[in-house]
Amino acid sequence: MTTGLQAKACASCGVFSLDSSLACRKCGAAELSPILLTGAGTVYSYCSIQVPPTALRDQAPYVLLIVQLDKGPISLGRWASNSEPRIGMLVMGEPDAQKPDLIWFKPQSETATT
């Protein structure tokens, strides 16, 4: 299994995106190349969700993170650790096995080094 986050890079301006768009959000170019990002980043912000949407009611409470990836865009994801997240914390993100658009983040100190 390949680890990391699937992304796209714009051939025209070099901007990265994690979504399924067919054109670059910055310049509108349609030539996007698939790339693999490591998933490493820094916590920019986070919040605890106590009252979730109905579809996620059974998962509450949970923590959402905004992470600035080391190479690439800002990403929204879920917290996958028993420790408390902190702004500025170094984290590593991996896509969910069933829902690849969902990214789970945990502290880099809890990830295995290769």
MDTraj code that builds the backbone (N, CA, C; nanometers):
import mdtraj as md
import numpy as np

residues = "MET THR THR GLY LEU GLN ALA LYS ALA CYS ALA SER CYS GLY VAL PHE SER LEU ASP SER SER LEU ALA CYS ARG LYS CYS GLY ALA ALA GLU LEU SER PRO ILE LEU LEU THR GLY ALA GLY THR VAL TYR SER TYR CYS SER ILE GLN VAL PRO PRO THR ALA LEU ARG ASP GLN ALA PRO TYR VAL LEU LEU ILE VAL GLN LEU ASP LYS GLY PRO ILE SER LEU GLY ARG TRP ALA SER ASN SER GLU PRO ARG ILE GLY MET LEU VAL MET GLY GLU PRO ASP ALA GLN LYS PRO ASP LEU ILE TRP PHE LYS PRO GLN SER GLU THR ALA THR THR".split()
xyz = np.array([
    [0.0844, -0.1187, 0.0000],
    [0.0000, 0.0000, 0.0000],
    [0.0887, 0.1247, 0.0000],
    [0.0575, 0.2207, -0.0844],
    [0.1309, 0.3455, -0.0908],
    [0.0808, 0.4383, 0.0184],
    [0.1758, 0.4985, 0.0928],
    [0.1357, 0.5937, 0.1951],
    [0.1508, 0.7344, 0.1400],
    [0.0746, 0.8241, 0.1962],
    [0.0769, 0.9631, 0.1509],
    [-0.0594, 1.0058, 0.1029],
    [-0.0645, 1.1283, 0.0538],
    [-0.1904, 1.1865, 0.0076],
    [-0.1861, 1.2074, -0.1426],
    [-0.2876, 1.1576, -0.2116],
    [-0.2994, 1.1783, -0.3554],
    [-0.3402, 1.3232, -0.3801],
    [-0.2676, 1.3895, -0.4679],
    [-0.2967, 1.5292, -0.5006],
    [-0.2785, 1.5491, -0.6507],
    [-0.3029, 1.6715, -0.6931],
    [-0.2812, 1.7102, -0.8330],
    [-0.1981, 1.8369, -0.8343],
    [-0.1087, 1.8468, -0.9336],
    [-0.0277, 1.9671, -0.9514],
    [-0.0625, 2.0290, -1.0858],
    [-0.0834, 2.1586, -1.0871],
    [-0.1134, 2.2297, -1.2111],
    [0.0150, 2.2417, -1.2934],
    [0.0090, 2.1990, -1.4185],
    [0.1250, 2.2059, -1.5070],
    [0.1588, 2.3495, -1.5445],
    [0.0614, 2.4389, -1.5342],
    [0.0822, 2.5773, -1.5741],
    [0.1418, 2.6632, -1.4624],
    [0.0818, 2.6574, -1.3428],
    [0.1276, 2.7460, -1.2345],
    [0.1883, 2.6731, -1.1154],
    [0.1769, 2.5386, -1.1126],
    [0.2394, 2.4601, -1.0059],
    [0.1598, 2.4473, -0.8779],
    [0.0395, 2.5025, -0.8701],
    [-0.0417, 2.4934, -0.7493],
    [-0.0878, 2.3498, -0.7287],
    [-0.0872, 2.3043, -0.6022],
    [-0.1333, 2.1703, -0.5659],
    [-0.2783, 2.1761, -0.5196],
    [-0.3526, 2.0676, -0.5429],
    [-0.4881, 2.0567, -0.4884],
    [-0.5118, 1.9125, -0.4455],
    [-0.5931, 1.8970, -0.3410],
    [-0.6280, 1.7647, -0.2900],
    [-0.7670, 1.7209, -0.3341],
    [-0.8409, 1.8093, -0.3975],
    [-0.9787, 1.7771, -0.4346],
    [-0.9869, 1.7142, -0.5734],
    [-1.1073, 1.6882, -0.6176],
    [-1.1290, 1.6199, -0.7455],
    [-1.1586, 1.7163, -0.8603],
    [-1.1181, 1.8426, -0.8466],
    [-1.1460, 1.9395, -0.9533],
    [-1.0759, 1.9024, -1.0831],
    [-1.1349, 1.9457, -1.1922],
    [-1.0830, 1.9147, -1.3251],
    [-0.9975, 2.0277, -1.3819],
    [-0.9926, 2.1401, -1.3103],
    [-0.9120, 2.2543, -1.3541],
    [-0.8488, 2.3190, -1.2318],
    [-0.7395, 2.3876, -1.2551],
    [-0.6675, 2.4564, -1.1484],
    [-0.7535, 2.5687, -1.0902],
    [-0.7602, 2.5753, -0.9580],
    [-0.8383, 2.6807, -0.8921],
    [-0.7734, 2.8173, -0.9053],
    [-0.6415, 2.8208, -0.9264],
    [-0.5718, 2.9492, -0.9344],
    [-0.5750, 3.0077, -1.0751],
    [-0.5359, 2.9264, -1.1756],
    [-0.5224, 2.9816, -1.3109],
    [-0.6232, 2.9260, -1.4112],
    [-0.6975, 2.8213, -1.3739],
    [-0.7990, 2.7655, -1.4620],
    [-0.7482, 2.6640, -1.5629],
    [-0.6183, 2.6373, -1.5636],
    [-0.5627, 2.5399, -1.6585],
    [-0.6203, 2.4008, -1.6324],
    [-0.6383, 2.3246, -1.7402],
    [-0.6968, 2.1913, -1.7286],
    [-0.5926, 2.0807, -1.7167],
    [-0.4665, 2.1116, -1.7371],
    [-0.3628, 2.0084, -1.7305],
    [-0.3147, 1.9920, -1.5860],
    [-0.3670, 1.8888, -1.5193],
    [-0.3316, 1.8583, -1.3817],
    [-0.2639, 1.7216, -1.3776],
    [-0.1515, 1.7139, -1.3108],
    [-0.0763, 1.5883, -1.3020],
    [-0.0901, 1.5291, -1.1623],
    [-0.1159, 1.3981, -1.1530],
    [-0.1256, 1.3359, -1.0204],
    [0.0122, 1.3313, -0.9539],
    [0.0135, 1.3597, -0.8252],
    [0.1357, 1.3512, -0.7462],
    [0.1020, 1.2895, -0.6105],
    [0.2025, 1.2461, -0.5392],
    [0.1842, 1.1893, -0.4058],
    [0.2559, 1.2785, -0.3055],
    [0.1802, 1.3364, -0.2123],
    [0.2379, 1.4185, -0.1061],
    [0.2637, 1.3305, 0.0155],
    [0.3626, 1.3653, 0.0955],
    [0.3966, 1.2834, 0.2119],
    [0.2874, 1.2834, 0.3175],
    [0.2109, 1.3912, 0.3262],
    [0.1102, 1.4045, 0.4312],
    [0.1627, 1.4789, 0.5528],
    [0.2918, 1.5140, 0.5523],
    [0.3505, 1.5878, 0.6645],
    [0.3044, 1.7326, 0.6626],
    [0.2779, 1.7868, 0.7811],
    [0.2352, 1.9246, 0.7891],
    [0.2353, 1.9767, 0.9311],
    [0.1813, 2.0974, 0.9472],
    [0.1768, 2.1659, 1.0755],
    [0.0338, 2.2083, 1.1053],
    [-0.0116, 2.1823, 1.2289],
    [-0.1470, 2.2206, 1.2681],
    [-0.1574, 2.3724, 1.2685],
    [-0.2519, 2.4231, 1.1917],
    [-0.2783, 2.5658, 1.1823],
    [-0.3893, 2.6045, 1.2814],
    [-0.4911, 2.5178, 1.2895],
    [-0.6034, 2.5402, 1.3802],
    [-0.6768, 2.4083, 1.4000],
    [-0.7592, 2.4023, 1.5029],
    [-0.8412, 2.2822, 1.5254],
    [-0.9617, 2.3184, 1.6111],
    [-1.0621, 2.2315, 1.6070],
    [-1.1786, 2.2501, 1.6931],
    [-1.2409, 2.1143, 1.7238],
    [-1.3045, 2.1069, 1.8384],
    [-1.3738, 1.9855, 1.8799],
    [-1.5204, 1.9978, 1.8413],
    [-1.5701, 1.8984, 1.7692],
    [-1.7098, 1.8973, 1.7257],
    [-1.7913, 1.8194, 1.8281],
    [-1.8779, 1.8900, 1.8982],
    [-1.9637, 1.8280, 1.9996],
    [-2.1021, 1.7948, 1.9440],
    [-2.1519, 1.8802, 1.8545],
    [-2.2844, 1.8609, 1.7939],
    [-2.2631, 1.8522, 1.6428],
    [-2.2476, 1.7305, 1.5919],
    [-2.2154, 1.7122, 1.4497],
    [-2.3396, 1.7086, 1.3620],
    [-2.3172, 1.7063, 1.2299],
    [-2.4288, 1.6814, 1.1396],
    [-2.4900, 1.5443, 1.1709],
    [-2.6142, 1.5264, 1.1363],
    [-2.6860, 1.4023, 1.1669],
    [-2.6107, 1.2776, 1.1226],
    [-2.5505, 1.2790, 1.0064],
    [-2.4814, 1.1617, 0.9537],
    [-2.3588, 1.1227, 1.0368],
    [-2.3053, 1.2151, 1.1151],
    [-2.1854, 1.1872, 1.1955],
    [-2.2151, 1.1851, 1.3455],
    [-2.3406, 1.1827, 1.3810],
    [-2.3813, 1.1896, 1.5216],
    [-2.3152, 1.0808, 1.6067],
    [-2.3040, 0.9601, 1.5531],
    [-2.2463, 0.8492, 1.6303],
    [-2.0947, 0.8616, 1.6491],
    [-2.0303, 0.9567, 1.5822],
    [-1.8848, 0.9730, 1.5926],
    [-1.8453, 1.0866, 1.6872],
    [-1.9412, 1.1629, 1.7359],
    [-1.9104, 1.2784, 1.8221],
    [-1.8761, 1.2319, 1.9633],
    [-1.7944, 1.3082, 2.0340],
    [-1.7209, 1.4244, 1.9845],
    [-1.5982, 1.3815, 1.9038],
    [-1.5590, 1.4663, 1.8092],
    [-1.4377, 1.4423, 1.7316],
    [-1.3700, 1.5747, 1.7033],
    [-1.2443, 1.5674, 1.6625],
    [-1.1652, 1.6886, 1.6402],
    [-1.1363, 1.7049, 1.4920],
    [-1.1632, 1.8245, 1.4405],
    [-1.1258, 1.8622, 1.3041],
    [-1.0014, 1.9491, 1.3105],
    [-0.9107, 1.9261, 1.2150],
    [-0.7864, 2.0030, 1.2078],
    [-0.7769, 2.0765, 1.0756],
    [-0.7145, 2.1925, 1.0791],
    [-0.6699, 2.2591, 0.9572],
    [-0.5185, 2.2487, 0.9604],
    [-0.4618, 2.1866, 0.8579],
    [-0.3183, 2.1590, 0.8537],
    [-0.2570, 2.2215, 0.7288],
    [-0.1478, 2.2940, 0.7474],
    [-0.0693, 2.3437, 0.6347],
    [0.0298, 2.2333, 0.6004],
    [0.0090, 2.1697, 0.4867],
    [0.0989, 2.0628, 0.4458],
    [0.2354, 2.1211, 0.4108],
    [0.3418, 2.0450, 0.4382],
    [0.4776, 2.0922, 0.4111],
    [0.4965, 2.1268, 0.2643],
    [0.4395, 2.0470, 0.1789],
    [0.4470, 2.0731, 0.0352],
    [0.3046, 2.0625, -0.0165],
    [0.2455, 2.1755, -0.0464],
    [0.1104, 2.1687, -0.0978],
    [0.0129, 2.2566, -0.0233],
    [-0.1146, 2.2217, -0.0354],
    [-0.2217, 2.3081, 0.0133],
    [-0.2488, 2.2928, 0.1626],
    [-0.3378, 2.3780, 0.2104],
    [-0.3946, 2.3610, 0.3441],
    [-0.4989, 2.2507, 0.3333],
    [-0.5049, 2.1652, 0.4358],
    [-0.5955, 2.0515, 0.4326],
    [-0.6817, 2.0482, 0.5578],
    [-0.8031, 2.0003, 0.5414],
    [-0.8937, 1.9769, 0.6535],
    [-0.8955, 1.8274, 0.6789],
    [-0.8869, 1.7868, 0.8039],
    [-0.8883, 1.6442, 0.8351],
    [-0.9331, 1.6188, 0.9775],
    [-0.9352, 1.4920, 1.0132],
    [-0.9774, 1.4481, 1.1467],
    [-0.8560, 1.4066, 1.2282],
    [-0.8671, 1.4170, 1.3589],
    [-0.7604, 1.3829, 1.4525],
    [-0.7691, 1.2350, 1.4877],
    [-0.6558, 1.1637, 1.4788],
    [-0.6538, 1.0189, 1.4988],
    [-0.5635, 0.9783, 1.6141],
    [-0.5574, 1.0600, 1.7169],
    [-0.4692, 1.0318, 1.8300],
    [-0.5438, 1.0549, 1.9602],
    [-0.4980, 0.9873, 2.0647],
    [-0.5555, 1.0105, 2.1972],
    [-0.4966, 1.1347, 2.2630],
    [-0.3840, 1.1839, 2.2103],
    [-0.3232, 1.3051, 2.2648],
    [-0.4004, 1.4281, 2.2165],
    [-0.3773, 1.5401, 2.2837],
    [-0.4433, 1.6661, 2.2483],
    [-0.3654, 1.7346, 2.1362],
    [-0.4318, 1.7792, 2.0281],
    [-0.3586, 1.8524, 1.9246],
    [-0.3186, 1.9908, 1.9755],
    [-0.2145, 2.0477, 1.9157],
    [-0.1703, 2.1822, 1.9496],
    [-0.1398, 2.2578, 1.8208],
    [-0.1698, 2.3859, 1.8193],
    [-0.1330, 2.4697, 1.7060],
    [0.0191, 2.4698, 1.6961],
    [0.0703, 2.4490, 1.5764],
    [0.2138, 2.4404, 1.5545],
    [0.2688, 2.2988, 1.5626],
    [0.1870, 2.2017, 1.6035],
    [0.2313, 2.0631, 1.6152],
    [0.2600, 2.0047, 1.4772],
    [0.3678, 1.9283, 1.4671],
    [0.3992, 1.8585, 1.3425],
    [0.3165, 1.7313, 1.3367],
    [0.2461, 1.7123, 1.2257],
    [0.1559, 1.5981, 1.2108],
    [0.1812, 1.5268, 1.0782],
    [0.1241, 1.4074, 1.0668],
    [0.1305, 1.3287, 0.9446],
    [-0.0113, 1.2846, 0.9109],
    [-0.0501, 1.3007, 0.7844],
    [-0.1844, 1.2652, 0.7413],
    [-0.1846, 1.1451, 0.6495],
    [-0.2879, 1.0631, 0.6633],
    [-0.3104, 0.9467, 0.5777],
    [-0.4577, 0.9433, 0.5389],
    [-0.4882, 0.9043, 0.4144],
    [-0.6292, 0.8946, 0.3759],
    [-0.6969, 0.7758, 0.4441],
    [-0.8263, 0.7891, 0.4672],
    [-0.9069, 0.6807, 0.5219],
    [-0.9146, 0.5680, 0.4183],
    [-0.9069, 0.4441, 0.4629],
    [-0.9087, 0.3294, 0.3714],
    [-1.0402, 0.3193, 0.2942],
    [-1.1521, 0.3543, 0.3580],
    [-1.2825, 0.3445, 0.2933],
    [-1.3249, 0.4728, 0.2228],
    [-1.2831, 0.5850, 0.2780],
    [-1.3217, 0.7163, 0.2240],
    [-1.1945, 0.7969, 0.1977],
    [-1.1323, 0.7823, 0.0807],
    [-1.0037, 0.8473, 0.0555],
    [-1.0053, 0.9997, 0.0614],
    [-1.1242, 1.0621, 0.0568],
    [-1.1316, 1.2074, 0.0701],
    [-1.1186, 1.2525, 0.2162],
    [-1.1301, 1.1573, 0.3098],
    [-1.1160, 1.1861, 0.4523],
    [-0.9710, 1.1611, 0.4929],
    [-0.9068, 1.2624, 0.5513],
    [-0.7669, 1.2501, 0.5927],
    [-0.7613, 1.2440, 0.7449],
    [-0.6874, 1.1449, 0.7963],
    [-0.6658, 1.1295, 0.9398],
    [-0.5260, 1.1786, 0.9725],
    [-0.5155, 1.2692, 1.0696],
    [-0.3867, 1.3225, 1.1120],
    [-0.3531, 1.2742, 1.2516],
    [-0.2230, 1.2517, 1.2749],
    [-0.1725, 1.2211, 1.4077],
    [-0.0345, 1.2848, 1.4210],
    [0.0147, 1.2995, 1.5451],
    [0.1457, 1.3620, 1.5636],
    [0.2544, 1.2840, 1.4900],
    [0.3511, 1.3571, 1.4340],
    [0.4624, 1.2895, 1.3662],
    [0.5379, 1.2008, 1.4637],
    [0.5369, 1.2358, 1.5919],
    [0.6067, 1.1539, 1.6927],
    [0.5425, 1.0163, 1.7101],
    [0.4183, 0.9987, 1.6642],
    [0.3497, 0.8686, 1.6734],
    [0.3591, 0.7884, 1.5447],
    [0.4218, 0.8433, 1.4420],
    [0.4327, 0.7727, 1.3145],
    [0.5647, 0.6982, 1.3065],
    [0.5638, 0.5855, 1.2391],
    [0.6863, 0.5075, 1.2217],
    [0.7749, 0.5772, 1.1192],
    [0.9022, 0.5829, 1.1450],
    [0.9953, 0.6413, 1.0488],
    [1.0499, 0.5319, 0.9609],
    [1.0728, 0.5658, 0.8345],
    [1.1262, 0.4663, 0.7407],
    [1.2612, 0.5083, 0.6922],
])
top = md.Topology()
chain = top.add_chain()
for i, resn in enumerate(residues, 1):
    res = top.add_residue(resn, chain, resSeq=i)
    for name in ("N", "CA", "C"):
        top.add_atom(name, md.element.get_by_symbol(name[0]), res)
traj = md.Trajectory(xyz[None], top)
